[in-house]
Amino acid sequence: YFFLANLSLTDTGLVSTTVPNMLANIWIQNHLISYAGCLSQLYFFILFRILEAFLLAVMAYDRYVAICHPLHYTMVMSPGLCVLLVSSSWIMSALCSLLRTLLMNSLSFCAEHEIPHFFCDINPLLRLSCTDPFINELVIFSIGGLTGVVCVLCLIISYTYVFSTIWRIPSTQGKKKALSTCSSHLSVVSLFFGTTSSVYFSPPSTRSAPKGAFASVMYAAVTPMLNPMIYTLRN
């Protein structure tokens, strides 16, 4: 529940970064945002996205300990380790987000200032730059790729051990009980990485502003809304 509380806080922060401004734009029909406001929105959006990825990886390790080493769970997942894992996730997310925002700040936007999106995201801003964004783009997506690989590897390794342990449980009822403890987490992981990969890892030939905006709504608003529903129904 400590990890769930942080996941809920992260989802709340993520929605609060984009949705209120989007609703204000629709209601007031004022689509302006300042340069500082755009960078601030970008910083917090990246912060909460990376933080959610780290938290899901930490929660996968928590499931691994609970299923593979149940008798040692309270000793391994001590309050001190839980606080350390979550605080490390916050610090790394803040540093990664700050670096990527500073790189975006180093670009010049001297021509078209209309963002074909409902919030300030990396891809739309890179397309508006009138300076060559190659170095910035390389560093930004390298950091994002490395973060994603670390989190995905943690998920894969944890669930490889989890499923191998479940497979060795002799009774069908025992297997179902063990799988049910992972169902909520697996659903949230699928939603998170599925929607994120559709935006940032789709082929350039298939990208368009309307498709990108629709996919962004899915991972910026719909996914955080579904996460508490998934965990609440499970509990």
Buried (B, 14 or more C-beta within 10 A) or exposed (E): EEBBEBBBEBBEBBBEBBBEBBEEBEEEEEEEBEEEEBBBBBBBBBBBBBBBBBBBBBBBBBBBBBBBBEEEBEEEBEEEBBEEBBEEBBEBBBEBBEBBBEBBEEBEBEEEEEBEBBBBBBBBBBBBBEEEBEEBBEEBBEBBEEBBEBBBEBBEBBBEBBBEBBEEBEEEEEBEEBBEBBEBBBBBBEBBBEBBBBBBEEEEEEEEEEEBBEBBBBBBBEBBEBBBEBBEEEE
